[in-house]
Amino acid sequence: MFKKFQKLLVFGVTATMLAGALSGCSTGGKKGSDDVIVWYMPKCIDNMSDLDLVMTEANKKFEEELGVTVDLRLIDYGNYGEKMNVIITSGEEFDICQSVSYDTMVRQAKAGAFVPLDDLLKQYGQDILSKWTDLEYATATVDGKIQVVQGQGTYSTAESIVFKKDLVEKYGFDYKNVKTLEDLEPYLKQIKENEPGMIPMMHDVWGAVSQRYYDESIPGLIFDDEAGRYIKLYEATDWLNERRIKNDFYKKGYIAKDAVTQKDTQTEAKSGRYAVMNNTGYYTEDGSKSSSNLGFPCVEAYRGNTVIAAKGGASQAISSTSKKPEKAMQVLNLIWKDPELSNLLGYGVEGVNYVVDEKRSAEIGSRSVIPKSGNEMTWAIWHNCVGPLWDQWDSSWNRIESLQYMQEVNRTAKRSPAMGFILDTEPIKTQFAKVTAVKDEALPVFNTGSMDDFDAYLEDFKRKMDDAGLNDILEEANKQFEAWKK
Amino acid sequence: MRLEKRNVLGRRNAGIRRFRKNLPLLLIALPAIIYLFVFNYIPLYGLVLPFKNYQYSKGFFGSEWVGLENFKILLNNKQVLIATRNTFFYNLTFIIVGTCVAVVLALMLYEMTSRFVKVYQTMLLLPHFISWVIVAYVALVFLDMDAGLFNGVRKLFGAEPILWYNSPKYWPPLIVIFNVWKSMGFSAIMYYASLMGVDQELFEAAKIDGAGKLKQMWHIAIPSIKPLIITLTILNIGKIFYGDFGLFYNLPQNSPLLYSATDVIDTYVYRTLTVLGDMGISSAVGFYQSVLGFILVLLTNWVVNRIDSDNALF
């Protein structure tokens, strides 16, 4: 009796393990069938529990107009880049995905992960093209081919420094007149001496480089606006000076000791332990943007607008593994064509995710809505991810004035001479890999100022960079840039 | 003629009989065999990847051959050198310290007769099941530079806080301590189990002959688990160029200031090549890792063969 049971047990265990091993191989399954468009996107907010509800509504439209349905697959924001990389590298069949970041998009496009869209856009995407400006074209184009459907958005952000309001008032600090990193010092000193529980400054303040420089996308280099060419990052005087000041701040205890290991600066800022923080989106005069993002009253000081480099913003790509790129393009086109649809995808379903604000609608002459917020918020895709941001209905997310202002900024802000230039890394592949490794090791240390001896670290950094082949990259970048300018 | 035939038949029968006899054992091993085949043998075709310029659109077989182009990253690359050095020496230390600690623990467990043996075993084994992510945060509770336990105590006595996560010099011992703490239970239990199989009479005979505890251990216990020690060591040497990613990435909180002491090949690959996304270069580094490991296994086995051929793997 017992023997028999034992045998059964062995058999049973073996069988389950075997089944487990075998089914493990096939979890990639659930391939899109002919009339389903599989679309990967990161979650804009954690709780997206109304996915089925919203997509049922949206699919009614897709079904009616195009005869397809969209299977929207949402991935946690933090894991999106990694998961998408696996999905693309493994050659899984899907139709549309949101690009992870501009640099990732360029890399994946160059490796042939996406379908070039020039012809598809001409044939099926007229409603998209009619809403594009030269900025969207420039951003979407890689090596002369349009690779993504670039969402509308701001190309020049108003940078700001955020101050915790109660402390600024307590010490009567004239935050509006902060122009340089040095201007912060007296205030940081006061905080350090008088507020024992507080850390004076978040390490990512002045994280972005000065206005004169931009385009850090080539590791170890920086584009010098005045000189009109790429220079070595460690030869950019403004950059060096700011890092040096940060190191000074770090030694004086104005920056957290563990700054270099902090991964999530936003959560860190929300803790309320910091007196001075970096901007959380863009500058607002009354500090409303940072106050609502961080959850406590803040005020902001304007630093200036970034130069337009047309590198960034959300975009949607069509996978080269897609069996029906035409349909995918039609789906995207329909969203750009129909504001009802794009706002449905953005805000969710009326009555469930938002209500219409009749009074304000009448005032501004177009629809205004009040979306659910806080814990009641169970759906949101930011409109620039959906695509046509300028078609967004007025709400607390974006007032109609700010939408108009953003478009105005896009028209008037200063543009980079390198706008649209993309370095072909193929001839300098190994140097690129090595320099990237050095950069990834050193930049967090520079940006937080957390080295013991600034000059020694800098010398070491220079040596490592040059050993890794920075000179080759510099030469190649400027050569390609000159050729591209013509 | 006849005789020969019978012999063949007999041999075949014996083969079948042996197979029958071992069938349950084979069945038990089957999942592992399938696992090994599916995950370690089938993917072997991927070894062509380091020699190709991989393009998603051209696919695996369509991508062009570039020869040793992808291996250029290994040339004149100090960071790879540092990472290789770290991987090798950490693992070597883990093998030496880990084995010693585990054997000593197994001997202690073996000498224990109280009914708490099970409790000790469980306590020793427990860390093995905790993820490195959690261990890393437990470590942070001790080592946090502002609010950590150590620095809290130091502050109490008016000493300057130690900047653990900013200074590489503290990390070699810390990493060894944490890794040994986490892995000692598992190997100790293996040695303990093997000790349980030693004939009790040997110990009794030794006792009658007047051997003390230490003599018994040295002359009976350790020689009898020697084959296991050698096998496990050879197997571990095979993995000597594989850094435990969970350990080296999480425990130092991925602090860039510590890379010189904590960077191993695996974290280097992760950091550089996920950003770069170049399959060719990534797999070239992986290839380099496995070739080094393979050479070392052959070398160790050769050495063992010369010293004591009974215990060699092949």
Chai-1 contact restraints between the chains, C-beta under 6 A:
chainA,res_idxA,chainB,res_idxB,connection_type,confidence,min_distance_angstrom,max_distance_angstrom,comment,restraint_id
A,T14,B,L27,contact,1.0,0.0,6.0,A-B,restraint_1
A,M17,B,P31,contact,1.0,0.0,6.0,A-B,restraint_2
A,A21,B,I34,contact,1.0,0.0,6.0,A-B,restraint_3
A,R107,B,G277,contact,1.0,0.0,6.0,A-B,restraint_4
A,A111,B,Q55,contact,1.0,0.0,6.0,A-B,restraint_5
A,A111,B,Y56,contact,1.0,0.0,6.0,A-B,restraint_6
A,G112,B,Q55,contact,1.0,0.0,6.0,A-B,restraint_7
A,G112,B,Y56,contact,1.0,0.0,6.0,A-B,restraint_8
A,G112,B,S57,contact,1.0,0.0,6.0,A-B,restraint_9
A,A113,B,Y56,contact,1.0,0.0,6.0,A-B,restraint_10
A,K257,B,M145,contact,1.0,0.0,6.0,A-B,restraint_11
A,K257,B,D146,contact,1.0,0.0,6.0,A-B,restraint_12
A,D258,B,M145,contact,1.0,0.0,6.0,A-B,restraint_13
A,D258,B,Y165,contact,1.0,0.0,6.0,A-B,restraint_14
A,V260,B,S255,contact,1.0,0.0,6.0,A-B,restraint_15
A,V260,B,L257,contact,1.0,0.0,6.0,A-B,restraint_16
A,T261,B,Y165,contact,1.0,0.0,6.0,A-B,restraint_17
A,T261,B,Q253,contact,1.0,0.0,6.0,A-B,restraint_18
A,T261,B,S255,contact,1.0,0.0,6.0,A-B,restraint_19
A,S320,B,S57,contact,1.0,0.0,6.0,A-B,restraint_20
A,T430,B,K72,contact,1.0,0.0,6.0,A-B,restraint_21
A,T430,B,I73,contact,1.0,0.0,6.0,A-B,restraint_22
A,A433,B,I73,contact,1.0,0.0,6.0,A-B,restraint_23
A,A433,B,T272,contact,1.0,0.0,6.0,A-B,restraint_24
A,A433,B,L276,contact,1.0,0.0,6.0,A-B,restraint_25
A,A433,B,I281,contact,1.0,0.0,6.0,A-B,restraint_26
A,K434,B,N77,contact,1.0,0.0,6.0,A-B,restraint_27
A,T436,B,T272,contact,1.0,0.0,6.0,A-B,restraint_28
A,T436,B,V275,contact,1.0,0.0,6.0,A-B,restraint_29
A,A437,B,Q79,contact,1.0,0.0,6.0,A-B,restraint_30
A,A437,B,T272,contact,1.0,0.0,6.0,A-B,restraint_31
A,D440,B,R271,contact,1.0,0.0,6.0,A-B,restraint_32
A,E441,B,P256,contact,1.0,0.0,6.0,A-B,restraint_33
A,E441,B,Y259,contact,1.0,0.0,6.0,A-B,restraint_34
A,P444,B,P256,contact,1.0,0.0,6.0,A-B,restraint_35
A,V445,B,P256,contact,1.0,0.0,6.0,A-B,restraint_36
A,V445,B,L257,contact,1.0,0.0,6.0,A-B,restraint_37
